[in-house]
Each structure stands twice: as structure tokens, then as C-alpha cells.
Amino acid sequence: MGQTAAVSAVVWTAAGSLLAWLWLLLGQGFFWRTDVRLPPRAEPDVWPSVCVVVPARDEAAVLPAALPSLLAQDYPGRAEIFLVDDGSSDGTGELARELAGRHGGLPLTVDSPGEPPAGWTGKLWAVRHGIGLARARDPEYLLLTDADIAHAPDSLRELVAAARSGGYDVVSQMARLRVGSVWERLVVPAFVYFFAQLYPFRRIAAAGRTAAAAGGCVLLRAGTAQRARIPDAIRHAVIDDVALARAVKRGGGRVWLGLAERVDSVRPYPRLHDLWRMVARSAYAQLRHNPLLLAGTVAGLALVYLVPPVAVLAGVVAGGAAATVLGGLAWLVMAGTYVPMLRYYRQPLWTAPLLPFTAFLYLLMTVDSAVQHYRGRGAAWKGRTYARPDAVPEEG
């Protein structure tokens, strides 16, 4: 009797997982498709002026592979780069000047904002300083890009053309992350897949509340930034790119986000520990530090990603055909939705069935993010920790 009840519970849970996957497949903005690239665009008659703001803290290791790509931008209008050296201890600012002198190209200004006051998280204080420097040039657009992002020579002109043609206040591209190490290949495509599941790209461009951006590459209309009080209005945000997009959309602005074709992150994450820190830094903040949302997220991840393989295994062991079939179908749909992302990252398709294992890692990272929060360690960025949203940054 007890064994029958257990098998029945597995069958019903597997059925629930399959229904969840059918809904995700058809009802979540086709998040699994990877064909959302820069929208149709035409070159403007007059190219607007652009200022590029690059917040940088201890980026000497990646700057030589990224900054020359910005200096070499083939942009027909007026463009200038402002690199904000946010208290680096590795000579980031000096290296940036040396690279500019060696490569030439767009004008580069390197400046430092000093230590951030209480209430400013992550790189937003550096972004604020860079935007302040840029406003003296009165640009029409700001390109906010990270120090580890390498751009194709026509990246800036393509972004501007897309923004002008589509009437967008924000055009953001999710840079293609590095997939060199074994852990990068296992975790990185899933990271982008999960992000798209939370923020379906097609819904971001449409009217509605869904808003997100990818902080490594954000073209922002300067007038919109001023009206939305960016970044001051989002200075507490740990996930600053999503907060920026929400602020713009709340003010009536239009936002577009898609996958990049020739915008790449050069930052390596060779160990699982490196990737773990990247995810755990903001996972609990994504849940608004709410224990109920954390519990719901853990339960949801378990139902959607872990139940299918468990149901298949339980069905095989107990001889339950229903559990095996339902779990297998859910697992098949899951793997099928992951295939486009694996193709985008040029990874072998046979790794698609491993997604439940990767999802389990993300579940653990999310729980660890909450544990670190309640231990008072909070989020961290480049050695600067924030125990609370209103905490004074501490070096560590």
C-alpha cells in the first residue's frame, strides 16, 4: 500500500513537471529561442554623438583584450571613451592610458571617482562619475560597457543604428561569455538560458512590465538617463542592469535586449568557485531577499529540473511505466529547449540532458547566496562588500 502510494506520488509529480515544461515551451515568450538579435536598422543621415563609459576596478588582466576594441570603433559620428578607474590596486588606469597611446583610435579619458558614499553598490558609483564626465560633452547616447567586453569594430554604429531605427531608449546586447574551461561549458550556457527564462527577450521589447538589460553592453539615450535619474535612482541595486531597464520602462521608455553576435566577454571563469561567486553574488537579491520567494524558487527548480530524471530513475527501479514515460517526456522537452542555447555557444548537443545537474548547482548557489546574506556578508563586487542595501561599502 505504501509503495503504491509512493509510486502514485512520483507519477503525479512527474505529470506536474511535464505540464510545467509544456507551459514553458509555449507560454513563456519562447524564451528558449536564440534568434533575438539586433533589430532591423538603417544608418541615420546624421550620426549622433556618443560617450562610452567603462567602469573598471582591478581589470589589468582583461583590459588588453577589451579596451583596444573600443578604441578601434569605426563610428562615423563623434565618440569618446571615459574609463573610470574605481580604486584599482593593479594599475588599471595606467595600463588604460598606455593602451590608448599604443593603439590610438577614439579619445580616451581616465579618471577616478574616489571612494563611494554609503548606499552605492557595485560599479554604479563609477558609472555615475563617468556619466558626469560625459555630460560635459552633451552626447545623445551613452554606451555603458564593462572592462572585460570586446566589441567588433562596427559594434557602436550597429547599436546606434538599431536604437535610432527602432526608437529605443535602451538597446542592450548580452555579450557572449567565455566557454573555455570544463566548468564554463557546463555552467555558462545555462546561465544565459535561465536568464532568458526569467526575462524573455521578446517580452522586453514589447509593451508590458518585463524589463531587463545586460550590463556589459547597454546603449542608453542620455536624455532618458537624466529623466530617469540614472544611476542615482538605482544606486542600491545589486542587479544594476535589470534595475536600469525597469527605471527606463517605468518612465515610458522603450527597451530592447537580445543576444550578441560579435560582442564577447574575455573574462575567464576557470573554476567552479569563480562561477559560483558570480551567480551567488546576486541570486538572493534577485529574490528581493525574501525567504518565501527563496522557498518557492527552490521548490520550482526541483519540480521543473530535478523531478524528470528522478521520475525516470524511480520508474525504472520500481517498474513504473507511467513515471518513466512522464519523466522522460519532461526531460526530453527540457533538453530540447536547451539545444538552441548550446548551438549558440557552439557546444556539443549531447550535453543537453545534463541540464538537471547544472540546475541543481544553481539551486545550491541560490541557497548559498541567501546563507551569505543572513551571515551579514551580503553582495560583493571586486572585493567591495555590501552587507545591506544601505550599508557603507567595506574593503575586503
C-alpha positions as CSV (number, residue, x, y, z in Angstrom):
1,M,0.0,0.0,0.0
2,G,2.8,2.4,1.0
3,Q,4.8,1.6,-2.1
4,T,1.8,2.1,-4.3
5,A,1.2,5.5,-2.8
6,A,4.8,6.4,-3.3
7,V,4.7,5.4,-7.0
8,S,1.5,7.3,-7.4
9,A,3.1,10.4,-5.9
10,V,6.0,10.1,-8.3
11,V,3.6,9.8,-11.2
12,W,1.6,12.8,-10.3
13,T,4.8,14.9,-9.6
14,A,6.2,13.9,-12.9
15,A,2.9,14.9,-14.6
16,G,3.1,18.3,-12.9
17,S,6.7,18.7,-14.2
18,L,5.7,17.8,-17.7
19,L,2.8,20.3,-17.6
20,A,5.2,22.9,-16.3
21,W,7.6,22.2,-19.3
22,L,4.8,22.4,-21.8
23,W,3.8,25.8,-20.4
24,L,7.4,27.0,-20.5
25,L,7.8,25.7,-24.1
26,L,4.7,27.6,-25.4
27,G,3.8,30.2,-22.9
28,Q,6.9,31.9,-21.6
29,G,7.7,34.1,-24.6
30,F,9.6,31.4,-26.5
31,F,12.4,32.2,-24.2
32,W,14.4,29.2,-25.5
33,R,14.8,30.6,-29.0
34,T,18.2,32.3,-29.7
35,D,17.2,34.3,-32.8
36,V,16.6,37.6,-30.9
37,R,19.5,39.6,-32.4
38,L,19.8,43.3,-33.2
39,P,16.5,44.5,-34.7
40,P,16.2,45.8,-38.3
41,R,18.1,49.1,-38.6
42,A,19.2,51.7,-41.1
43,E,22.0,54.1,-40.8
44,P,20.9,57.6,-39.8
45,D,21.5,60.6,-42.0
46,V,23.4,62.3,-39.2
47,W,25.2,60.1,-36.7
48,P,24.6,61.3,-33.1
49,S,27.4,61.8,-30.6
50,V,28.2,59.0,-28.1
51,C,30.2,58.8,-24.9
52,V,31.4,55.4,-23.8
53,V,31.5,54.8,-20.1
54,V,33.7,52.0,-18.8
55,P,33.7,51.3,-15.0
56,A,36.9,49.4,-14.1
57,R,38.2,48.1,-10.9
58,D,41.3,45.8,-10.9
59,E,40.9,44.9,-14.6
60,A,44.5,44.9,-15.7
61,A,44.3,41.2,-16.6
62,V,41.5,41.6,-19.1
63,L,41.9,45.2,-20.3
64,P,44.5,44.5,-23.1
65,A,42.0,42.1,-24.8
66,A,39.0,44.5,-24.4
67,L,39.9,48.2,-24.4
68,P,41.7,48.2,-27.9
69,S,38.4,47.0,-29.4
70,L,36.6,50.1,-28.1
71,L,39.5,52.4,-29.2
72,A,39.2,50.9,-32.7
73,Q,35.4,51.5,-33.1
74,D,34.6,52.5,-36.7
75,Y,32.0,55.1,-35.8
76,P,31.1,57.9,-38.2
77,G,30.0,60.4,-35.6
78,R,31.7,61.9,-32.6
79,A,32.6,59.4,-29.9
80,E,34.7,59.4,-26.8
81,I,35.7,56.9,-24.1
82,F,35.6,57.6,-20.4
83,L,37.3,54.9,-18.3
84,V,36.6,55.2,-14.6
85,D,39.3,53.6,-12.5
86,D,37.4,52.7,-9.4
87,G,40.1,52.4,-6.8
88,S,42.2,49.8,-8.6
89,S,45.3,48.4,-7.0
90,D,46.7,46.7,-10.1
91,G,47.5,49.7,-12.3
92,T,44.3,49.6,-14.3
93,G,44.3,53.3,-15.0
94,E,47.9,53.5,-16.1
95,L,47.5,50.5,-18.3
96,A,44.5,52.0,-20.0
97,R,46.5,55.2,-20.8
98,E,49.3,53.0,-22.1
99,L,47.0,51.1,-24.4
100,A,45.4,54.3,-25.7
101,G,48.9,55.6,-26.5
102,R,49.9,52.4,-28.2
103,H,46.7,51.8,-30.3
104,G,45.3,55.3,-30.9
105,G,41.7,55.5,-32.0
106,L,38.9,57.1,-30.1
107,P,39.9,59.7,-27.5
108,L,40.2,58.2,-24.0
109,T,39.9,59.9,-20.7
110,V,40.9,58.1,-17.5
111,D,39.6,59.4,-14.2
112,S,38.8,58.2,-10.7
113,P,35.7,58.9,-8.6
114,G,37.2,58.3,-5.1
115,E,35.5,56.1,-2.6
116,P,31.7,55.7,-2.9
117,P,29.5,57.1,-0.2
118,A,27.1,54.9,1.8
119,G,24.3,53.4,-0.2
120,W,26.1,52.9,-3.6
121,T,26.5,49.3,-4.7
122,G,28.7,47.6,-7.2
123,K,30.0,49.6,-10.1
124,L,27.2,52.2,-10.0
125,W,29.3,54.9,-8.3
126,A,31.9,54.6,-11.0
127,V,29.2,54.7,-13.7
128,R,27.8,57.9,-12.1
129,H,31.2,59.5,-12.3
130,G,31.6,58.5,-15.9
131,I,28.2,59.8,-16.9
132,G,29.0,63.1,-15.1
133,L,32.2,63.4,-17.2
134,A,30.3,62.6,-20.3
135,R,27.6,65.1,-19.8
136,A,30.1,67.9,-20.3
137,R,30.2,66.7,-24.0
138,D,26.4,66.7,-24.2
139,P,26.1,63.3,-26.0
140,E,22.9,62.0,-27.4
141,Y,23.7,58.4,-26.3
142,L,25.8,56.7,-23.6
143,L,27.3,53.3,-24.1
144,L,27.8,51.6,-20.7
145,T,30.1,48.7,-21.2
146,D,32.3,46.6,-18.9
147,A,36.1,46.5,-19.0
148,D,36.1,42.8,-19.9
149,I,33.9,43.3,-23.0
150,A,35.5,43.1,-26.5
151,H,33.4,44.8,-29.3
152,A,33.6,44.2,-33.0
153,P,34.7,47.3,-34.9
154,D,31.2,48.2,-36.0
155,S,29.5,47.4,-32.7
156,L,28.8,51.0,-31.7
157,R,27.4,52.0,-35.1
158,E,25.2,49.0,-35.1
159,L,23.8,49.7,-31.7
160,V,23.2,53.4,-32.5
161,A,21.5,52.5,-35.8
162,A,19.3,50.0,-34.0
163,A,18.3,52.5,-31.3
164,R,17.6,55.2,-33.9
165,S,15.7,53.0,-36.3
166,G,13.5,51.3,-33.6
167,G,13.0,54.4,-31.4
168,Y,14.5,52.6,-28.4
169,D,15.8,54.3,-25.3
170,V,17.9,51.3,-24.4
171,V,19.5,48.8,-26.7
172,S,21.4,46.1,-24.8
173,Q,23.2,43.0,-26.0
174,M,24.1,40.1,-23.8
175,A,27.7,39.5,-24.6
176,R,28.8,36.0,-25.5
177,L,30.5,34.7,-22.3
178,R,33.7,32.6,-22.4
179,V,33.3,28.9,-22.6
180,G,36.9,27.6,-22.5
181,S,37.1,25.5,-19.3
182,V,35.0,22.4,-18.5
183,W,33.0,24.3,-15.8
184,E,32.4,27.3,-18.2
185,R,31.0,24.9,-20.8
186,L,28.7,23.3,-18.2
187,V,27.5,26.4,-16.4
188,V,27.7,29.4,-18.8
189,P,25.2,28.4,-21.5
190,A,22.8,27.5,-18.7
191,F,23.3,30.9,-17.0
192,V,22.1,32.7,-20.2
193,Y,19.3,30.1,-20.7
194,F,18.0,30.7,-17.1
195,F,18.3,34.5,-17.6
196,A,16.2,34.3,-20.7
197,Q,13.7,32.1,-18.9
198,L,13.2,34.8,-16.3
199,Y,13.3,37.7,-18.7
200,P,12.1,36.5,-22.2
201,F,13.7,38.8,-24.7
202,R,10.6,39.1,-26.9
203,R,8.6,40.4,-23.9
204,I,11.2,43.0,-23.1
205,A,10.8,44.7,-26.4
206,A,7.0,44.6,-26.2
207,A,4.8,46.8,-24.1
208,G,4.4,45.5,-20.6
209,R,6.3,45.3,-17.3
210,T,9.1,42.8,-18.3
211,A,12.3,44.8,-18.4
212,A,16.0,43.8,-18.3
213,A,19.3,44.7,-19.8
214,A,22.8,43.1,-19.9
215,G,25.2,45.3,-18.1
216,G,28.2,44.5,-20.3
217,C,26.7,46.3,-23.3
218,V,24.0,49.0,-22.8
219,L,23.4,51.8,-25.2
220,L,21.3,54.4,-23.3
221,R,19.7,57.6,-24.5
222,A,21.3,60.4,-22.4
223,G,18.1,62.3,-22.1
224,T,16.3,59.3,-20.9
225,A,19.1,58.6,-18.3
226,Q,18.7,62.1,-17.0
227,R,14.9,62.0,-16.8
228,A,15.0,58.6,-15.0
229,R,17.8,59.8,-12.7
230,I,20.1,57.0,-13.7
231,P,22.2,55.8,-11.9
232,D,21.1,57.7,-8.7
233,A,17.6,56.2,-8.7
234,I,19.1,52.7,-8.7
235,R,22.1,53.2,-6.5
236,H,21.1,50.5,-4.1
237,A,20.6,47.9,-6.8
238,V,22.9,44.8,-6.8
239,I,21.5,43.7,-10.2
240,D,22.0,47.1,-11.7
241,D,21.3,46.3,-15.4
242,V,17.8,45.0,-14.7
243,A,17.2,47.9,-12.4
244,L,18.2,50.3,-15.1
245,A,15.9,48.8,-17.6
246,R,13.0,48.8,-15.2
247,A,13.6,52.5,-14.4
248,V,13.6,53.4,-18.1
249,K,10.4,51.4,-18.8
250,R,8.6,52.8,-15.8
251,G,9.3,56.3,-17.2
252,G,7.7,55.3,-20.5
253,G,10.9,54.4,-22.4
254,R,11.4,51.5,-24.8
255,V,13.9,48.8,-24.1
256,W,15.4,46.1,-26.3
257,L,17.6,43.2,-25.2
258,G,19.0,40.4,-27.3
259,L,21.9,38.1,-27.8
260,A,25.1,39.4,-29.2
261,E,26.8,38.2,-32.3
262,R,30.2,39.9,-32.0
263,V,30.3,41.3,-28.5
264,D,32.2,39.0,-26.3
265,S,33.3,38.8,-22.7
266,V,37.0,37.9,-22.3
267,R,36.8,37.3,-18.6
268,P,37.8,33.7,-17.7
269,Y,35.9,31.6,-15.1
270,P,38.2,28.6,-15.0
271,R,37.0,27.1,-11.7
272,L,33.6,26.2,-10.4
273,H,34.3,28.5,-7.4
274,D,34.6,31.5,-9.8
275,L,31.3,30.8,-11.5
276,W,29.7,30.1,-8.1
277,R,30.7,33.5,-6.8
278,M,29.4,35.2,-10.0
279,V,25.9,33.6,-9.5
280,A,25.7,33.7,-5.7
281,R,26.6,37.4,-5.6
282,S,23.2,38.5,-6.8
283,A,20.9,35.4,-6.7
284,Y,19.2,36.2,-3.4
285,A,19.0,39.9,-4.4
286,Q,17.0,38.7,-7.5
287,L,14.5,37.2,-5.0
288,R,14.3,40.5,-3.1
289,H,15.9,38.9,0.0
290,N,12.5,37.2,0.6
291,P,12.6,33.8,2.3
292,L,9.2,32.8,0.9
293,L,10.4,33.6,-2.7
294,L,13.6,31.5,-1.9
295,A,11.5,28.6,-0.8
296,G,9.2,28.9,-3.9
297,T,12.3,29.1,-6.1
298,V,13.9,26.0,-4.6
299,A,10.6,24.1,-5.0
300,G,10.1,25.3,-8.5
301,L,13.6,24.4,-9.6
302,A,13.2,20.9,-8.0
303,L,9.9,20.4,-9.8
304,V,10.9,21.6,-13.2
305,Y,14.5,20.4,-13.4
306,L,15.1,17.6,-10.9
307,V,11.8,15.7,-10.9
308,P,12.2,14.5,-14.6
309,P,15.4,12.4,-14.1
310,V,14.3,11.3,-10.6
311,A,11.0,10.1,-12.0
312,V,12.7,8.2,-14.8
313,L,15.1,6.5,-12.3
314,A,12.3,5.7,-9.9
315,G,10.1,4.4,-12.7
316,V,12.9,2.1,-13.9
317,V,13.7,0.8,-10.4
318,A,10.1,0.3,-9.4
319,G,8.9,-0.8,-12.8
320,G,6.5,2.1,-13.1
321,A,6.0,2.8,-16.8
322,A,3.9,5.9,-16.2
323,A,6.6,7.6,-14.1
324,T,9.2,6.7,-16.6
325,V,7.2,8.0,-19.6
326,L,6.1,11.2,-17.9
327,G,9.5,11.9,-16.5
328,G,11.2,11.0,-19.8
329,L,8.9,13.4,-21.8
330,A,9.5,16.2,-19.4
331,W,13.3,15.6,-19.6
332,L,13.0,15.5,-23.4
333,V,11.2,18.8,-23.6
334,M,13.7,20.3,-21.2
335,A,16.7,19.1,-23.2
336,G,15.0,20.2,-26.5
337,T,14.6,23.8,-25.2
338,Y,18.3,23.9,-24.2
339,V,19.6,22.8,-27.6
340,P,19.4,26.3,-29.3
341,M,21.5,27.8,-26.5
342,L,24.1,25.1,-26.8
343,R,24.2,25.8,-30.6
344,Y,24.6,29.5,-29.9
345,Y,27.6,28.7,-27.6
346,R,28.9,26.1,-30.1
347,Q,28.8,23.3,-27.5
348,P,28.1,19.6,-28.2
349,L,24.3,18.9,-28.2
350,W,24.8,15.6,-26.3
351,T,25.3,17.8,-23.1
352,A,21.6,19.0,-23.2
353,P,20.4,16.1,-20.9
354,L,22.9,17.3,-18.3
355,L,20.8,20.4,-17.6
356,P,19.3,19.0,-14.5
357,F,22.7,18.6,-12.9
358,T,23.6,22.2,-13.8
359,A,20.2,23.4,-12.4
360,F,21.0,21.6,-9.2
361,L,24.2,23.6,-9.0
362,Y,22.3,26.8,-9.5
363,L,19.8,25.7,-6.8
364,L,22.8,25.3,-4.4
365,M,24.2,28.7,-5.5
366,T,20.9,30.4,-4.8
367,V,20.7,28.8,-1.3
368,D,24.3,29.8,-0.6
369,S,23.5,33.4,-1.7
370,A,20.8,33.5,1.0
371,V,23.1,32.0,3.6
372,Q,25.8,34.6,2.9
373,H,23.2,37.3,3.1
374,Y,22.0,36.2,6.6
375,R,25.6,35.9,7.7
376,G,25.9,39.6,7.0
377,R,28.3,39.2,4.1
378,G,25.9,40.4,1.5
379,A,26.8,41.1,-2.1
380,A,30.3,41.8,-3.3
381,W,31.9,43.4,-6.2
382,K,35.7,43.4,-6.9
383,G,36.5,43.0,-3.2
384,R,34.0,45.6,-2.0
385,T,31.2,44.0,0.1
386,Y,27.7,45.3,0.9
387,A,26.1,43.7,3.9
388,R,22.8,45.6,3.5
389,P,21.3,47.8,0.7
390,D,22.1,50.9,2.8
391,A,25.4,49.7,4.2
392,V,28.7,51.5,3.9
393,P,30.9,49.7,1.4
394,E,33.8,47.9,3.1
395,E,37.1,46.8,1.6
396,G,37.7,43.1,1.9
